[in-house]
Amino acid sequence: MIKLVNSTCSTIYWVVTSRGFRYLLCFQLIISILTINAVNANSLPNLDCNRECLITVTDTFLEGLVRHEPSVVPWADRVRFTENNVELAIGDGIWGTITGIDSYRLHVTDEQQGQAAFYGVLHEPNFSSLFSVRLKVEHGLISEVEMVVLRTIYEPKSIVWPEPKLTHKSHFYAKLPLESRRPRERMISIADGYFDTLQLNDGTLFTKFHPDCNRVENGTQTTHNSSVDFTAVGALGCEEQFKQGNYRYDSALRERSFPLVDVERGLVLATGFIDHNGQLDEYSLADGRVVKSPIRFPHSFYLMELFKIVDGQILQIEAVFVTVPYGMHTPWEIQR
């Protein structure tokens, strides 16, 4: 370290003639080097909280939430908290009304970026709600909380979700063999292609689907499920549904963000908005059936969606989304 500083300072000696100014400038240079190193250290990926650590921090957060005690949560110096895309103070919103969390627990982690997510069902005095939450963890401390709570009582009457039926899905936890994994950037591209396929869906595929692909939306399986009565294509698989062009009424998939990627388990967490401009009425599917758009008014969903990707193909989707003001924007930085 001394040799490095002396070597660095000796470069300055040639241009500074006053001994006093020479040592002052050398001292200032040392301070600058230390400052730059500190900034670079803070910008490095978060490697000091592994998968187990991230899950423990998440469980501690959930415990504090249920107990209405933010003080037990390991907070960073600066914290941001949003509930359904609205920024609130810690202790406000769900912090004051939650009465418990159900047994269904889905943990997701990204050790490289210090991100954790959780899917479950929470209880409030008069009803239960499906929810998901994303946490940013820096050196074991939570600096960001992004929460989506599906209170169906507030959803438009034309958008009726059945009681959620959540079951454990082991493949969300299964590690992929090396040959089945894809690089982080490629995984984001595959998930982004799903949204391209969904936006103004006309039968064109912009991503790849596993033959066994299934999708769960707000606790309801909406693929390979003939009992789903709010869509014309519920009995079909993921790829077949999109080839039919059923989701043409989704006019925009915007402000897409991909804050969490787990390469080892093939998981990508995405957030964003689905817009419906409400202008589409009747349209034809690829098989000739004529269907009507279920949403005939300006409307937006805010979503938190999890993708399981195996061999470059989407195998499973778990989504929670809620109605927000049409055209609403995210307060969060978009990560791609």
C-alpha positions as a printed NumPy array, in Angstrom:
array([[  0.   ,   0.   ,   0.   ],
       [  2.849,   2.437,   0.874],
       [  4.665,   1.681,  -2.339],
       [  1.478,   2.261,  -4.324],
       [  0.872,   5.621,  -2.673],
       [  4.505,   6.712,  -3.041],
       [  4.483,   5.679,  -6.673],
       [  1.26 ,   7.56 ,  -7.252],
       [  2.451,  10.647,  -5.41 ],
       [  5.823,  10.666,  -7.194],
       [  3.967,  11.425, -10.393],
       [  2.723,  14.617,  -8.775],
       [  6.185,  15.689,  -7.571],
       [  7.243,  16.649, -11.062],
       [  4.557,  19.285, -11.405],
       [  4.456,  20.691,  -7.874],
       [  7.498,  22.736,  -6.81 ],
       [  6.475,  23.715,  -3.284],
       [  7.195,  20.96 ,  -0.726],
       [  4.19 ,  21.939,   1.365],
       [  1.792,  21.832,  -1.574],
       [  3.403,  18.607,  -2.734],
       [  2.545,  16.739,   0.464],
       [ -0.895,  18.332,   0.635],
       [ -1.687,  17.22 ,  -2.893],
       [ -0.315,  13.762,  -2.159],
       [ -2.58 ,  13.524,   0.916],
       [ -5.583,  14.641,  -1.117],
       [ -4.792,  12.011,  -3.733],
       [ -4.693,   9.284,  -1.094],
       [ -8.1  ,  10.413,   0.186],
       [ -9.459,  10.361,  -3.374],
       [ -8.181,   6.824,  -3.931],
       [ -9.785,   5.616,  -0.698],
       [-13.084,   7.328,  -1.618],
       [-13.138,   5.75 ,  -5.078],
       [-12.436,   2.325,  -3.586],
       [-15.307,   2.782,  -1.106],
       [-17.736,   3.75 ,  -3.896],
       [-16.639,   0.772,  -5.994],
       [-17.093,  -1.569,  -3.015],
       [-20.653,  -0.337,  -2.505],
       [-21.48 ,  -0.844,  -6.181],
       [-20.301,  -4.465,  -6.268],
       [-22.866,  -7.296,  -6.313],
       [-24.141,  -8.19 ,  -2.855],
       [-22.118, -11.288,  -1.946],
       [-22.37 , -11.173,   1.842],
       [-25.903, -12.624,   2.163],
       [-26.355, -16.086,   0.625],
       [-29.583, -17.929,  -0.134],
       [-30.139, -19.022,   3.462],
       [-29.417, -15.506,   4.701],
       [-31.908, -13.975,   2.257],
       [-34.608, -16.437,   3.31 ],
       [-33.914, -15.72 ,   6.984],
       [-34.147, -11.962,   6.385],
       [-37.427, -12.493,   4.515],
       [-38.883, -14.597,   7.33 ],
       [-37.822, -11.966,   9.869],
       [-39.547,  -9.302,   7.795],
       [-42.737, -11.382,   7.625],
       [-42.607, -12.021,  11.38 ],
       [-42.305,  -8.303,  12.074],
       [-45.147,  -7.602,   9.642],
       [-47.527, -10.086,  11.295],
       [-46.581,  -8.84 ,  14.785],
       [-47.063,  -5.196,  13.706],
       [-43.532,  -4.567,  14.935],
       [-41.29 ,  -2.956,  12.301],
       [-38.606,  -2.597,  14.97 ],
       [-37.717,  -6.319,  14.793],
       [-36.885,  -6.053,  11.082],
       [-33.233,  -5.468,  10.077],
       [-33.591,  -2.177,   8.206],
       [-30.94 ,  -0.298,   6.251],
       [-30.392,   3.388,   6.988],
       [-32.681,   4.341,   4.108],
       [-35.774,   2.287,   3.282],
       [-38.498,   2.571,   0.639],
       [-41.804,   0.699,   0.956],
       [-44.605,   0.46 ,  -1.599],
       [-47.936,  -1.306,  -1.332],
       [-49.703,  -1.859,  -4.651],
       [-47.293,   0.582,  -6.295],
       [-47.947,   3.439,  -3.834],
       [-45.101,   4.592,  -1.592],
       [-45.991,   4.491,   2.115],
       [-44.226,   4.863,   5.43 ],
       [-43.076,   1.715,   7.22 ],
       [-45.892,   0.883,   9.647],
       [-48.657,   2.157,   7.379],
       [-50.935,   0.164,   5.068],
       [-50.82 ,  -3.602,   5.555],
       [-48.615,  -3.138,   8.634],
       [-51.645,  -1.997,  10.603],
       [-54.261,  -4.524,   9.416],
       [-52.585,  -7.884,   8.853],
       [-53.673, -10.663,  11.226],
       [-51.673, -13.615,   9.906],
       [-50.075, -15.444,   6.996],
       [-51.258, -18.768,   5.586],
       [-49.14 , -21.921,   5.345],
       [-48.32 , -21.548,   1.624],
       [-44.796, -20.135,   1.366],
       [-42.793, -19.643,  -1.808],
       [-39.306, -18.159,  -1.338],
       [-37.188, -16.856,  -4.22 ],
       [-33.639, -15.478,  -3.944],
       [-30.941, -13.799,  -6.017],
       [-27.641, -13.919,  -4.126],
       [-25.752, -11.915,  -6.736],
       [-28.051,  -8.891,  -6.623],
       [-29.187,  -9.204,  -3.01 ],
       [-32.854,  -9.665,  -3.926],
       [-35.471, -11.86 ,  -2.258],
       [-39.141, -12.485,  -3.018],
       [-42.025, -14.28 ,  -1.349],
       [-45.496, -15.457,  -2.415],
       [-48.235, -16.34 ,   0.038],
       [-51.685, -15.579,   1.445],
       [-52.216, -13.036,   4.212],
       [-55.223, -12.394,   6.408],
       [-56.906,  -9.133,   7.376],
       [-59.959,  -8.74 ,   9.643],
       [-62.625,  -9.383,   6.973],
       [-60.911, -11.374,   4.205],
       [-57.767, -13.095,   2.994],
       [-55.568, -11.898,   0.147],
       [-52.943, -13.384,  -2.103],
       [-49.75 , -11.344,  -1.922],
       [-46.168, -11.163,  -3.132],
       [-43.261,  -9.087,  -1.896],
       [-39.803,  -8.204,  -3.185],
       [-37.01 ,  -7.215,  -0.811],
       [-33.683,  -5.58 ,  -1.591],
       [-31.112,  -6.753,   0.966],
       [-27.794,  -4.948,   1.389],
       [-25.295,  -6.412,   3.849],
       [-28.124,  -8.271,   5.576],
       [-30.296,  -5.134,   5.871],
       [-33.519,  -4.404,   3.969],
       [-33.479,  -1.223,   1.89 ],
       [-36.475,  -1.848,  -0.42 ],
       [-39.897,  -3.432,   0.111],
       [-42.194,  -3.77 ,  -2.908],
       [-45.475,  -5.438,  -2.008],
       [-48.493,  -6.49 ,  -4.094],
       [-51.668,  -7.369,  -2.167],
       [-54.668,  -8.715,  -4.101],
       [-57.699,  -7.545,  -2.148],
       [-60.39 ,  -8.92 ,  -4.448],
       [-63.018,  -6.745,  -2.779],
       [-61.435,  -3.76 ,  -4.542],
       [-61.184,  -5.362,  -7.969],
       [-63.742,  -4.232, -10.608],
       [-66.894,  -6.349, -10.547],
       [-66.256,  -7.366, -14.146],
       [-62.957,  -8.986, -13.062],
       [-63.923, -11.784, -10.689],
       [-61.168, -14.018,  -9.293],
       [-62.068, -17.338,  -7.645],
       [-60.804, -18.178,  -4.169],
       [-57.053, -18.809,  -4.567],
       [-55.947, -22.446,  -4.484],
       [-52.205, -22.447,  -3.93 ],
       [-50.256, -25.685,  -3.921],
       [-46.555, -26.355,  -3.402],
       [-44.621, -26.561,  -6.674],
       [-41.393, -28.433,  -6.148],
       [-39.82 , -27.328,  -9.426],
       [-39.582, -23.744,  -8.118],
       [-37.012, -25.086,  -5.639],
       [-35.314, -27.658,  -7.866],
       [-31.741, -26.918,  -8.947],
       [-31.157, -27.263, -12.661],
       [-28.368, -29.386, -14.128],
       [-25.731, -27.222, -15.79 ],
       [-26.884, -28.107, -19.308],
       [-30.426, -26.905, -18.543],
       [-29.356, -23.495, -17.24 ],
       [-29.145, -20.288, -19.234],
       [-27.15 , -17.104, -18.545],
       [-28.84 , -14.324, -16.597],
       [-29.229, -12.065, -19.634],
       [-30.763, -14.863, -21.706],
       [-33.241, -15.722, -18.946],
       [-34.402, -12.105, -18.814],
       [-34.802, -12.151, -22.591],
       [-36.985, -15.278, -22.384],
       [-39.226, -13.694, -19.738],
       [-39.355, -10.437, -21.692],
       [-40.362, -12.449, -24.771],
       [-43.328, -13.765, -22.804],
       [-44.561, -10.205, -22.346],
       [-43.954,  -9.482, -26.046],
       [-46.103, -12.532, -26.844],
       [-48.861, -11.376, -24.476],
       [-48.921,  -7.767, -25.69 ],
       [-51.468,  -7.387, -28.531],
       [-51.445, -11.191, -28.73 ],
       [-52.073, -12.192, -32.356],
       [-50.705, -15.734, -32.298],
       [-47.041, -14.785, -32.797],
       [-44.635, -16.333, -30.278],
       [-41.626, -14.327, -29.083],
       [-40.438, -16.878, -26.529],
       [-40.34 , -20.649, -26.022],
       [-42.695, -22.706, -23.881],
       [-42.075, -26.084, -22.283],
       [-44.676, -28.702, -23.331],
       [-45.735, -28.99 , -19.672],
       [-45.982, -25.224, -19.121],
       [-48.646, -24.064, -16.679],
       [-49.644, -20.642, -15.425],
       [-51.195, -19.674, -12.085],
       [-52.76 , -16.209, -12.009],
       [-53.905, -14.78 ,  -8.683],
       [-54.089, -18.272,  -7.245],
       [-56.045, -19.829, -10.14 ],
       [-54.49 , -22.182, -12.675],
       [-55.473, -20.708, -16.036],
       [-53.899, -23.383, -18.258],
       [-54.888, -27.044, -18.71 ],
       [-57.95 , -26.217, -16.62 ],
       [-61.31 , -26.75 , -18.301],
       [-63.185, -25.56 , -15.205],
       [-61.979, -21.979, -15.679],
       [-65.018, -20.16 , -17.036],
       [-63.669, -16.617, -17.445],
       [-61.502, -17.413, -20.467],
       [-62.232, -19.241, -23.703],
       [-58.889, -21.059, -23.726],
       [-58.534, -22.337, -20.143],
       [-58.286, -25.999, -21.211],
       [-55.232, -25.31 , -23.413],
       [-51.55 , -25.134, -22.53 ],
       [-49.446, -21.967, -22.498],
       [-48.258, -22.089, -26.099],
       [-51.622, -23.174, -27.5  ],
       [-53.41 , -20.301, -25.738],
       [-51.083, -17.722, -27.226],
       [-51.286, -19.264, -30.695],
       [-55.05 , -18.747, -30.514],
       [-54.542, -14.987, -30.003],
       [-56.841, -14.967, -26.99 ],
       [-55.127, -12.1  , -25.145],
       [-55.381,  -9.519, -27.896],
       [-57.115,  -7.14 , -25.481],
       [-53.83 ,  -6.677, -23.559],
       [-52.893,  -3.459, -25.332],
       [-49.545,  -2.821, -23.609],
       [-47.026,  -4.543, -21.323],
       [-44.954,  -1.615, -20.114],
       [-42.338,  -0.591, -17.575],
       [-41.104,  -4.163, -17.428],
       [-38.488,  -4.78 , -14.789],
       [-36.52 ,  -7.927, -13.93 ],
       [-34.986,  -7.339, -10.487],
       [-34.361, -10.968,  -9.488],
       [-32.742, -13.845, -11.393],
       [-31.752, -17.221,  -9.923],
       [-29.688, -18.993, -12.581],
       [-29.199, -22.113, -10.455],
       [-32.942, -22.708, -10.149],
       [-33.951, -21.094, -13.453],
       [-36.137, -18.354, -11.929],
       [-36.861, -14.812, -13.092],
       [-39.002, -12.335, -11.136],
       [-40.62 ,  -9.592, -13.203],
       [-42.746,  -6.548, -12.426],
       [-44.655,  -4.224, -14.735],
       [-48.046,  -3.097, -15.996],
       [-50.668,  -4.677, -18.25 ],
       [-52.779,  -1.991, -19.902],
       [-56.202,  -2.483, -21.464],
       [-57.365,   0.498, -23.478],
       [-60.864,  -1.053, -23.564],
       [-61.386,  -0.384, -27.274],
       [-61.455,  -3.992, -28.505],
       [-64.889,  -5.639, -28.576],
       [-65.31 ,  -8.868, -30.547],
       [-62.432, -10.693, -32.191],
       [-61.745, -14.094, -33.717],
       [-59.446, -16.778, -32.349],
       [-57.246, -18.84 , -34.633],
       [-59.748, -21.716, -34.499],
       [-62.528, -19.446, -35.796],
       [-64.355, -18.861, -32.531],
       [-65.562, -15.304, -31.969],
       [-65.049, -14.033, -28.429],
       [-65.579, -10.746, -26.631],
       [-62.966,  -8.788, -24.732],
       [-63.551,  -9.131, -20.974],
       [-62.42 ,  -5.548, -20.289],
       [-64.238,  -2.718, -22.094],
       [-62.924,   0.261, -20.141],
       [-59.464,   1.824, -19.622],
       [-57.769,  -0.407, -17.063],
       [-54.294,  -1.344, -15.769],
       [-52.929,  -4.247, -13.75 ],
       [-49.706,  -4.016, -11.754],
       [-48.008,  -7.401, -11.705],
       [-45.311,  -9.361,  -9.901],
       [-44.684, -12.475, -11.97 ],
       [-42.33 , -15.417, -11.464],
       [-41.038, -17.576, -14.342],
       [-39.43 , -21.026, -14.126],
       [-37.189, -21.538, -17.163],
       [-35.741, -24.95 , -18.055],
       [-33.658, -25.599, -21.176],
       [-34.51 , -22.107, -22.379],
       [-38.264, -22.82 , -22.15 ],
       [-40.875, -21.442, -19.747],
       [-42.162, -24.276, -17.559],
       [-44.182, -22.507, -14.847],
       [-45.592, -19.037, -14.211],
       [-46.822, -17.691, -10.857],
       [-48.422, -14.246, -11.068],
       [-50.018, -11.81 ,  -8.658],
       [-51.54 ,  -8.663, -10.12 ],
       [-53.886,  -5.955,  -8.927],
       [-55.914,  -3.191, -10.524],
       [-54.281,   0.24 , -10.341],
       [-55.231,   3.587, -11.897],
       [-55.063,   3.405, -15.683],
       [-51.659,   4.488, -16.971],
       [-50.064,   4.527, -13.517],
       [-46.247,   4.564, -13.408],
       [-43.864,   2.725, -11.117],
       [-41.925,   4.608,  -8.439],
       [-39.137,   2.018,  -8.712],
       [-36.1  ,   2.008, -10.936],
       [-36.639,  -0.293, -13.904],
       [-34.095,  -3.134, -13.985],
       [-33.465,  -5.151, -17.136]])
